[in-house]
Amino acid sequence: MFAVLGLILGIVAGIILQPTLPPVLAPYLPIAIVAAFDAILGGTRAYLEGIFSDRVFLVSFLSNVIIAGLIVFVGDQIGVGSQLSTGVVVVLGIRIFTNAAAIRRALLHA
């Protein structure tokens, strides 16, 4: 209940305040979103399996976003940012689809 309320409040605040992202951080936002989505699906899978822990979820969420951002940052510094961004998206994409399949199996028993 609190999560849904927080989500609604966040959406309304975003619409009203219309925050802007500094151009320096723009390349990292898509990677952070994919990493966060991976953590959310992992948490959903754990919840459906009955092993969800809010602490594990929080650490997973923050560490996924920070590590993915750091990998892309390091790639930018050494001149291979787009290749490392692609690598991060591929790895997280595999995890996202693995979690989505597990969620589907848990919900549909198929």
Phi, psi and omega in degrees: 000314180293326180295316180294317178298317178297320177297314180297315178298320179296319178295314180297317179298320179295321180291319183286312185280334182045065181293152178247152180256130177301140181304332180295327182269352184304321180293340185268342183297313179300321179293319179296322179294317179296318179295319178294320179297322177298316180295321180296315178293325175296320177294321177296317178298315180298321179298314181292332178274356178079020182239021183293137173228127181296326179293316178297319179298313182297314179296318179297315181300307182294316182292322177302312183294315182293314182294316178299317178296319179294321178299315179293321178299313179298319177300320176297321182293327181261003173090014179233037184300319182291324178293318178290327176298316178298318178298316179297316181295321179296312181297312180292326176298319177298316179295321179297313181291327176296314179294321179298321178295319179294321178295316178300316179297320181291322182279320186258356182053041180228000000 
